Amino acid sequence: MKKSDKLIARRNAIVPEGLGSYSALTAVKGKGALLWDADGKEYIDFAGGIGVLNAGHCPKPVVDAIVKQTKQLIHTCFPVAAYEPYVQLCEQLATLFPHGKNTKVLLTNSGAEAIENAIKIARQATGRQGIICYTGAFHGRTMMSMTLTSKTGNKIGCGPYAPEVYRIPFPDYYKRNDGLSLEAFVKRELRAFEDYLHTMVDASHVAAVVIEMVQGEGGFVVAPTEYVRGLHKICKKYGILLIIDEVQTGFGRTGKWASYEHYGVIPDLSTWAKSMGSGMPIGAVIGNASVMDKTTKGTLGGTYPGNPVACAASLATIEYMKKIDINSKGEKVGKTVLNFFKKLKREVPAIGDVRGLGAMAAIELVKNNDPHQPDGDLAKQLLTACTAKGLLIINAGVNGNVIRILSPLVISRPQLMKGLNILRSELLRLTAAKKK
Ligand SMILES: Cc1ncc(COP(=O)(O)O)c(C=O)c1O
């Protein structure tokens, strides 16, 4: 029996069913965009720990910073005794992501925890309770973030969910255009949004709208620019806070530090995690002091958030990202992947849509060229086939039919092209076999 098979058998015997798995892959070592399993087999990593490894597996400066910090101080609990890495990271994030003149930052352990805290802050700042979120959204697996999450399959049997959450359709032009031009579609969606404030929940009751510029788990659906700008205006008009969830989109993934930079919009609050720590558990909520400081002492925090080692890892990650110009890498990887996918679409009718922003690029697999006939089975077969050929890749979308690229942005061109060519040949093989 192979070492990987043994490990998977032990895994399945000891961890609960609810902890799903994308594949039967194991991992013992990672470097850059490469991963090795328990039997020493090498993989090109297009999953990047689900968008965590923009700076690659184990970047040396980050490893060094972690080692150095562990020798100095591992934990105090920040409210018990303040330490510099926490403060320095907050200062660094406020400089990278200014939310108006006076920006404040709260550190968390994860993306879900960032979302939880953003909601608590928005409610305290506005004195309102309602939260509006979107179909296709994914914001985490804690109770509020799970409530905000759309995919019902991720929530089965976990309710009752948090109250005062209202869900509206995401402006998904590919699936919901009804033959309209993009401009007319955006107008319709914004009109509908304002209507909801009269028909679903009164504006005076709404604390915040939470939105991803590119839905990550939802299948890399990109929010139209004019929609986001219009939404921002409507929020301002009614005193509703705009929360942009940058957990998956942040830190170079879309070719910019923040995906909202593509939109010319600065949110009231933003949430971060994943690639900001290269794999260490760290997240953040960023907002203007006028919002962030409307919070009562003791309502935010926890034992571990902003742990010194995680802060050191994040500071080193950011410094390294600046040094290697992570954003231009994101842009380059994105261009290569999107061009490759556009060509592939001409060869493979099962590809219904090619889309993305920067290196957040994906293909959507459908039957009969119909956006409403998702082919989740083909996606699953493709993932398994690619894994067998040495390419680790994951899917997304509420129907699991979107193949997404979240490779480290430090991936070399030969590695990227090798991975894309494995994807192409396996997709061609599977779709040809289906025709027979
Ligand atoms: C956009 C977005 N928000 C929040 C989360 C939750 O983050 P975490 O898994 O760190 O709790 C995720 C995770 O995939 C995400 O993609």
The ligand as a Tripos MOL2 file, in Angstrom:
@<TRIPOS>MOLECULE
LIG
   16    16     1     0     0
SMALL
NO_CHARGES

@<TRIPOS>ATOM
      1 C1        -14.2820   35.4590    0.0350 C.3       1 LIG1
      2 C2        -14.0620   34.6180    1.2510 C.ar      1 LIG1
      3 N1        -14.4250   35.1020    2.4550 N.ar      1 LIG1
      4 C3        -14.2360   34.3970    3.5790 C.ar      1 LIG1
      5 C4        -13.6810   33.1380    3.5460 C.ar      1 LIG1
      6 C5        -13.4740   32.3670    4.8100 C.3       1 LIG1
      7 O1        -12.1260   32.3840    5.1320 O.3       1 LIG1
      8 P1        -11.5140   31.2940    6.1500 P.3       1 LIG1
      9 O2        -11.5810   29.9900    5.4520 O.co2     1 LIG1
     10 O3        -10.1200   31.7920    6.3900 O.co2     1 LIG1
     11 O4        -12.3520   31.3410    7.3640 O.co2     1 LIG1
     12 C6        -13.2910   32.5890    2.3170 C.ar      1 LIG1
     13 C7        -12.7040   31.2460    2.2500 C.2       1 LIG1
     14 O5        -12.6030   30.6290    1.2310 O.2       1 LIG1
     15 C8        -13.4860   33.3480    1.1390 C.ar      1 LIG1
     16 O6        -13.1300   32.8830   -0.0510 O.3       1 LIG1
@<TRIPOS>BOND
     1     1     2 1
     2     2     3 ar
     3     2    15 ar
     4     3     4 ar
     5     4     5 ar
     6     5     6 1
     7     5    12 ar
     8     6     7 1
     9     7     8 1
    10     8     9 2
    11     8    10 1
    12     8    11 1
    13    12    13 1
    14    12    15 ar
    15    13    14 2
    16    15    16 1
@<TRIPOS>SUBSTRUCTURE
     1 LIG1         1 GROUP 0 **** ****
